[in-house]
Amino acid sequence: MGEVSPAASLAEKVEWLIRNLWPERAEPPRNNVDTAAAIARTTGEDISSTTVWKLRTGRQENPQLKTLTALATFFGVPIGFFGFPTESEPIGDDLTLKALRRDVENGVIRPEVLRALVDLSPDARWVVDEMILGAAAADRERHAGPA
């Protein structure tokens, strides 16, 4: 799942939303054309696949307010999520919990795993934390491909 850092770029935030908070009511996207079409259908805002591509790749760091509003509406997030780190940090934390809760409801993460994590001693929880962070770093590196 990965956590959204408040210091994340706009591209990283958009990509995180697509991967983790894609609305269940919308058909999963196969590409930027599908993503743009789903946003347009839901919000009525005509967003092109080129705009989606630019947002996802960091080629558009300063989109129009109407584009950000459409993204916020589509993903059900406050527009402040796209703002400055002081605004987006608590929002990012809330969205991470929302994505986690959805994964538990959909059976992606077993509820007993979360209960076991809560019941661990602080020392054991630290070991699990380090394992998760290491796995996340390895996953990011694997998906980044060769440099």
Secondary structure, 3 states (H helix, E strand, C coil): CCCCCCCCCHHHHHHHHHHHCCCCCCCCCCCHHHHHHHHHHHHCCCCCHHHHHHHHHCCCCCCCHHHHHHHHHHHCCCHHHHCCHHHHHHHHHHHHHHHHHHHHHCCCCCHHHHHHHHHCCHHHHHHHHHHHHHHHHHHHHHHHCCC
